[in-house]
Structures are given as structure tokens and as C-alpha cells.
Amino acid sequence: MDDDEDEREFSRSIVYDFFTQAADTFRKMDEKLEEKDLEQLSALGHFLKGSSATLGLNKVKDSCEKIQHFGAHKDETGTKEEPDDEICLSRLKTTIAQAKQEYAEVEIALKKFYHDPEV
């Protein structure tokens, strides 16, 4: 994908765009969690799931898929209905925190890979 294996500018730009996108999406998730907006949380989980999957960030992708399901009043597999908003919100709060932690870990690893001086 990259012409210069030392610089890796092409893939670096994609990954760093993802960092910006993820930070913005997690900020929106926090807002929608406060607003108890399950529908928007599901949509945000779906959005970040796709971006994470594209980069092969499977733990983040899996957590975002759960966010998508919980926001759609489903269980973590997406197969069983969960009509109780408060149960869904509780699960969302826990899973969003988990996704943020997984993201933080992968962000550090990728920044090290790209020799980011911030790490």
C-alpha cells in the first residue's frame, strides 16, 4: 500500500484520519448517552464499526457492533430483543467505555508503528 516502507505516508494518513474520526465519534457517543438517544448510539456504533473493520481493528469493531445492537434494543449478538431502555443504556455505557479503552490501546500501538514522537 505504501511506496516507502520507512515513511508509510499513505497508510499513515488513513490511520490518522481514523484517529480523528474515532475521537469525534466517541465524543458524540458521550453526548447521545447523556441524551439517552439509543437510535443515534446505534448509528454511531455502526459507523465506527465499519471504520474499525476497514483497518482490521477487530476488538474495537466487535465492541462497536455491540453498541449498534444495544442501541437497537437488542442483546449483544443482535438476535434477542431488549425492550428496556435502562438496560440498553447501562450496557451501552459499559461497552462504550470498553471500546474507548480498546481504541486507546490500538492508538498507542499504531502511533509507535508510525514512529510518532507523541508516544
FENTA-V619700 format. One record per residue. N is the residue number from 1. RES is the residue in one small letter. PHI is phi in radians with two decimals (* if undefined). NEAR is the number of other ideal C-beta (glycine too) atoms within 12 Angstrom. Layout:
# FENTA-V619700
n-><N | N>
res-><RES | RES>
phi-><PHI | PHI>
near-><NEAR | NEAR>
This chain:
# FENTA-V619700
n-><1 | 2 | 3 | 4 | 5 | 6 | 7 | 8 | 9 | 10 | 11 | 12 | 13 | 14 | 15 | 16 | 17 | 18 | 19 | 20 | 21 | 22 | 23 | 24 | 25 | 26 | 27 | 28 | 29 | 30 | 31 | 32 | 33 | 34 | 35 | 36 | 37 | 38 | 39 | 40 | 41 | 42 | 43 | 44 | 45 | 46 | 47 | 48 | 49 | 50 | 51 | 52 | 53 | 54 | 55 | 56 | 57 | 58 | 59 | 60 | 61 | 62 | 63 | 64 | 65 | 66 | 67 | 68 | 69 | 70 | 71 | 72 | 73 | 74 | 75 | 76 | 77 | 78 | 79 | 80 | 81 | 82 | 83 | 84 | 85 | 86 | 87 | 88 | 89 | 90 | 91 | 92 | 93 | 94 | 95 | 96 | 97 | 98 | 99 | 100 | 101 | 102 | 103 | 104 | 105 | 106 | 107 | 108 | 109 | 110 | 111 | 112 | 113 | 114 | 115 | 116 | 117 | 118 | 119>
res-><m | d | d | d | e | d | e | r | e | f | s | r | s | i | v | y | d | f | f | t | q | a | a | d | t | f | r | k | m | d | e | k | l | e | e | k | d | l | e | q | l | s | a | l | g | h | f | l | k | g | s | s | a | t | l | g | l | n | k | v | k | d | s | c | e | k | i | q | h | f | g | a | h | k | d | e | t | g | t | k | e | e | p | d | d | e | i | c | l | s | r | l | k | t | t | i | a | q | a | k | q | e | y | a | e | v | e | i | a | l | k | k | f | y | h | d | p | e | v>
phi-><* | -1.74 | -1.26 | -1.94 | -1.11 | -1.30 | -1.52 | 0.90 | -1.11 | -1.12 | -1.17 | -1.02 | -1.13 | -1.16 | -1.13 | -1.22 | -1.12 | -1.09 | -0.97 | -1.11 | -1.10 | -1.13 | -1.05 | -1.14 | -1.18 | -1.13 | -1.09 | -1.13 | -1.06 | -1.04 | -1.10 | -1.23 | -1.16 | -1.07 | -1.41 | 1.02 | -1.64 | -1.07 | -1.06 | -1.21 | -1.11 | -1.07 | -1.12 | -1.16 | -1.09 | -1.06 | -1.06 | -1.26 | -1.04 | -1.11 | -1.13 | -1.14 | -1.12 | -1.02 | -1.59 | 1.35 | -1.59 | -1.13 | -1.12 | -1.12 | -1.01 | -1.11 | -1.14 | -1.16 | -1.14 | -1.12 | -1.03 | -1.02 | -1.16 | -1.07 | -1.17 | -1.68 | 1.05 | -2.18 | -1.38 | -1.14 | -1.54 | 1.42 | -1.83 | -2.02 | -1.23 | -2.30 | -1.32 | -1.43 | -1.00 | -1.15 | -1.13 | -1.06 | -1.14 | -1.09 | -1.14 | -1.10 | -1.01 | -1.13 | -1.28 | -1.12 | -1.06 | -1.11 | -1.08 | -1.09 | -1.14 | -1.08 | -1.11 | -1.04 | -1.14 | -1.26 | -1.09 | -1.09 | -1.07 | -1.24 | -1.12 | -1.13 | -1.03 | -1.58 | 0.95 | -1.24 | -1.19 | -1.23 | -1.58>
near-><13 | 16 | 10 | 11 | 13 | 10 | 13 | 20 | 16 | 16 | 22 | 24 | 16 | 21 | 31 | 23 | 17 | 31 | 30 | 16 | 25 | 37 | 20 | 18 | 33 | 36 | 18 | 24 | 39 | 22 | 17 | 28 | 33 | 16 | 16 | 18 | 21 | 33 | 20 | 25 | 40 | 30 | 22 | 37 | 42 | 27 | 29 | 42 | 32 | 22 | 29 | 34 | 21 | 21 | 30 | 16 | 29 | 16 | 25 | 40 | 29 | 24 | 36 | 41 | 30 | 36 | 46 | 39 | 30 | 43 | 38 | 31 | 24 | 26 | 21 | 26 | 15 | 22 | 10 | 15 | 15 | 25 | 13 | 15 | 20 | 15 | 20 | 35 | 26 | 18 | 31 | 42 | 26 | 20 | 37 | 38 | 21 | 24 | 38 | 28 | 18 | 28 | 32 | 22 | 18 | 27 | 30 | 17 | 19 | 28 | 20 | 15 | 19 | 26 | 13 | 17 | 7 | 12 | 13>
